[in-house]
Amino acid sequence: MDFDWSPELLELQREARQVAAAAVATLPVKEDSWLIGTSREFSLELAARGWLGMTWPESEGGHGRSPLERFVVFEALIGGGAPLATSWFADRQIGPTFLAFGTPEQRRRFLPDIIAGTSAWSIGMSEPDAGSDVASISTRAVRDGSDWIVDGAKIWTSGAVDADWCYLIARTDPGAPAHAGLSELVVDLHSPGITINPIEDMTGNRHFCEVVYDGVRVPATNLVGEENGSFRQVMRQMEHERGGIDRLVSNRALFDDVAPRADGRDPLVRQELAAIETSYRIGRHLVLREVLGQAPKGFSAVTKTFCTEFEQRVVDFCARVVGPEATISGRVARNLCYAPAYTIMGGTTSILRNIMGERILGLPREPRPAS
Ligand SMILES: Cc1cc2nc3c(=O)[nH]c(=O)nc-3n(C[C@H](O)[C@H](O)[C@H](O)COP(=O)(O)OP(=O)(O)OC[C@H]3O[C@@H](n4cnc5c(N)ncnc54)[C@H](O)[C@@H]3O)c2cc1C
């Protein structure tokens, strides 16, 4: 088996690395660029190169490229710190959700702007009292003629303050069992009744937001997929969110910049460097299996857990390399403060381990009664 990329893929990788290097020349932070690197200009650049909607069918306006080509491009862009947060959620999961569940009219309406890099999307799932347990959300959408009226509050909505749209999960049937009464709505974030309050995290960044919905009217045509059928759709969407290269390379640029300062004469340092490189390659294979559709159902829980724990190991290593500097300021300090988020966002590691136990390994959900 030949594990080398073809000359065409290597050329694409070289091009994407150059684009990333040019983009980060003026940016202070290279890490976590898929989440905090907001730039409308860079979205247009990605679109001009045909790197948005890369794998989507040409009949839907996409570029019909292979999953490997997309993998190569985004490993290089995110690993190099390119500011692609403005387009990332739409390209990673909202577009694929429209392709899977949207009506032809919705696909015609929303996909072209995503592919052109002119619309920015956010995801409104979590609430102050509902994070891990999506089924317990209480934001309501009540049908009123040809609209839904939305009331409630979402939290940790990444990028909402800069976004045009929110892909919202709301309760549409309060009488149904918790998992069965949820639906998905596309909400124009400029609608009357929406208040967006950015929340400053401990690194000083304000990318995630509280979003309050007060009697917000949403056209009924903006309901995506099956009314009250969101739970199944969300699970599909999470596969895109958990199994991608963004979960492995968020702080690759930091490692590349700090590793040369490590004391290679120390056998323990050499051992850790080897472990990090080996783990990167394992993580890459896990992601490749997801990307190529070869991973078993639900396996993205394993992929995300391995990859995000790896990212935390990377910054721990970088902190030990730079020593006390890591506690003062700069990129290592910032990434050290940010790294706990890796194993929280997109589903906490505890929840993912529950999924591994229950859905992949088939372990019993409840302790067996004592005999
Ligand atoms: C950087 C960042 C960006 C985010 N962006 C978004 C976004 O764009 N949109 C969005 O909707 N959300 C977003 N989130 C929210 C994220 O999805 C939630 O934080 C996450 O799902 C956990 O929910 P919670 O914070 O309410 O914690 P809780 O669900 O309250 O969990 C608290 C703790 O209890 C543990 N726990 C809970 N239930 C169980 C259980 N059954 N078994 C074992 N342990 C359990 C958890 O593992 C965790 O350690 C983001 C979060 C972060 C950190």
The ligand as an SDF file (V2000), in Angstrom:
LIG
                    3D

 53 58  0  0  0  0  0  0  0  0999 V2000
  -14.8120   27.1000   22.7660 C   0  0  0  0  0  0  0  0  0  0  0  0
  -16.2300   26.6120   22.7750 C   0  0  0  0  0  0  0  0  0  0  0  0
  -17.0410   26.8760   21.6830 C   0  0  0  0  0  0  0  0  0  0  0  0
  -18.3630   26.4400   21.6820 C   0  0  0  0  0  0  0  0  0  0  0  0
  -19.1570   26.7570   20.6010 N   0  0  0  0  0  0  0  0  0  0  0  0
  -20.4600   26.3790   20.6070 C   0  0  0  0  0  0  0  0  0  0  0  0
  -21.3190   26.7590   19.5270 C   0  0  0  0  0  0  0  0  0  0  0  0
  -20.9010   27.3890   18.5530 O   0  0  0  0  0  0  0  0  0  0  0  0
  -22.6200   26.4140   19.5970 N   0  0  0  0  0  0  0  0  0  0  0  0
  -23.1440   25.7140   20.6330 C   0  0  0  0  0  0  0  0  0  0  0  0
  -24.3240   25.4150   20.6280 O   0  0  0  0  0  0  0  0  0  0  0  0
  -22.3560   25.3500   21.6920 N   0  0  0  0  0  0  0  0  0  0  0  0
  -21.0290   25.6790   21.6860 C   0  0  0  0  0  0  0  0  0  0  0  0
  -20.2230   25.3280   22.7430 N   0  0  0  0  0  0  0  0  0  0  0  0
  -20.8250   24.6570   23.8980 C   0  0  0  0  0  0  0  0  0  0  0  0
  -20.4440   23.1930   24.0540 C   0  0  0  0  0  0  0  0  0  0  0  0
  -21.0720   22.3930   23.0790 O   0  0  0  0  0  0  0  0  0  0  0  0
  -20.8400   22.7790   25.4810 C   0  0  0  0  0  0  0  0  0  0  0  0
  -20.0250   23.5220   26.3650 O   0  0  0  0  0  0  0  0  0  0  0  0
  -20.6640   21.3210   25.7340 C   0  0  0  0  0  0  0  0  0  0  0  0
  -21.5810   20.5560   24.9770 O   0  0  0  0  0  0  0  0  0  0  0  0
  -20.8350   20.9780   27.2250 C   0  0  0  0  0  0  0  0  0  0  0  0
  -22.0010   21.5090   27.7280 O   0  0  0  0  0  0  0  0  0  0  0  0
  -22.0130   22.3840   29.0780 P   0  0  0  0  0  0  0  0  0  0  0  0
  -20.9380   23.4070   28.9600 O   0  0  0  0  0  0  0  0  0  0  0  0
  -23.3900   22.8340   29.3360 O   0  0  0  0  0  0  0  0  0  0  0  0
  -21.5460   21.3630   30.2240 O   0  0  0  0  0  0  0  0  0  0  0  0
  -22.4900   20.3310   31.0020 P   0  0  0  0  0  0  0  0  0  0  0  0
  -23.3090   19.5600   30.0240 O   0  0  0  0  0  0  0  0  0  0  0  0
  -23.2130   21.0520   32.0850 O   0  0  0  0  0  0  0  0  0  0  0  0
  -21.4250   19.3350   31.6360 O   0  0  0  0  0  0  0  0  0  0  0  0
  -20.6530   19.7300   32.7840 C   0  0  0  0  0  0  0  0  0  0  0  0
  -19.7100   18.5690   33.1090 C   0  0  0  0  0  0  0  0  0  0  0  0
  -20.4770   17.3880   33.4320 O   0  0  0  0  0  0  0  0  0  0  0  0
  -20.1070   16.3060   32.5850 C   0  0  0  0  0  0  0  0  0  0  0  0
  -21.2990   15.5290   32.2380 N   0  0  0  0  0  0  0  0  0  0  0  0
  -22.5170   16.0090   31.8730 C   0  0  0  0  0  0  0  0  0  0  0  0
  -23.3700   15.0020   31.6120 N   0  0  0  0  0  0  0  0  0  0  0  0
  -22.6640   13.8410   31.7890 C   0  0  0  0  0  0  0  0  0  0  0  0
  -22.9690   12.4600   31.6390 C   0  0  0  0  0  0  0  0  0  0  0  0
  -24.1860   12.0390   31.2460 N   0  0  0  0  0  0  0  0  0  0  0  0
  -21.9730   11.5500   31.8860 N   0  0  0  0  0  0  0  0  0  0  0  0
  -20.7300   11.9410   32.2650 C   0  0  0  0  0  0  0  0  0  0  0  0
  -20.3880   13.2560   32.4220 N   0  0  0  0  0  0  0  0  0  0  0  0
  -21.3360   14.1740   32.1890 C   0  0  0  0  0  0  0  0  0  0  0  0
  -19.5110   16.9460   31.3420 C   0  0  0  0  0  0  0  0  0  0  0  0
  -18.5850   16.0770   30.7100 O   0  0  0  0  0  0  0  0  0  0  0  0
  -18.8140   18.1780   31.9360 C   0  0  0  0  0  0  0  0  0  0  0  0
  -17.5390   17.8190   32.4280 O   0  0  0  0  0  0  0  0  0  0  0  0
  -18.8850   25.7190   22.7840 C   0  0  0  0  0  0  0  0  0  0  0  0
  -18.0560   25.4560   23.8770 C   0  0  0  0  0  0  0  0  0  0  0  0
  -16.7490   25.8840   23.8760 C   0  0  0  0  0  0  0  0  0  0  0  0
  -15.8830   25.5660   25.0720 C   0  0  0  0  0  0  0  0  0  0  0  0
  1  2  1  0
  2  3  1  0
  2 52  2  0
  3  4  2  0
  4  5  1  0
  4 50  1  0
  5  6  2  0
  6  7  1  0
  6 13  1  0
  7  8  2  0
  7  9  1  0
  9 10  1  0
 10 11  2  0
 10 12  1  0
 12 13  2  0
 13 14  1  0
 14 15  1  0
 14 50  1  0
 15 16  1  0
 16 17  1  0
 16 18  1  0
 18 19  1  0
 18 20  1  0
 20 21  1  0
 20 22  1  0
 22 23  1  0
 23 24  1  0
 24 25  2  0
 24 26  1  0
 24 27  1  0
 27 28  1  0
 28 29  2  0
 28 30  1  0
 28 31  1  0
 31 32  1  0
 32 33  1  0
 33 34  1  0
 33 48  1  0
 34 35  1  0
 35 36  1  0
 35 46  1  0
 36 37  1  0
 36 45  1  0
 37 38  2  0
 38 39  1  0
 39 40  1  0
 39 45  2  0
 40 41  1  0
 40 42  2  0
 42 43  1  0
 43 44  2  0
 44 45  1  0
 46 47  1  0
 46 48  1  0
 48 49  1  0
 50 51  2  0
 51 52  1  0
 52 53  1  0
M  END
$$$$
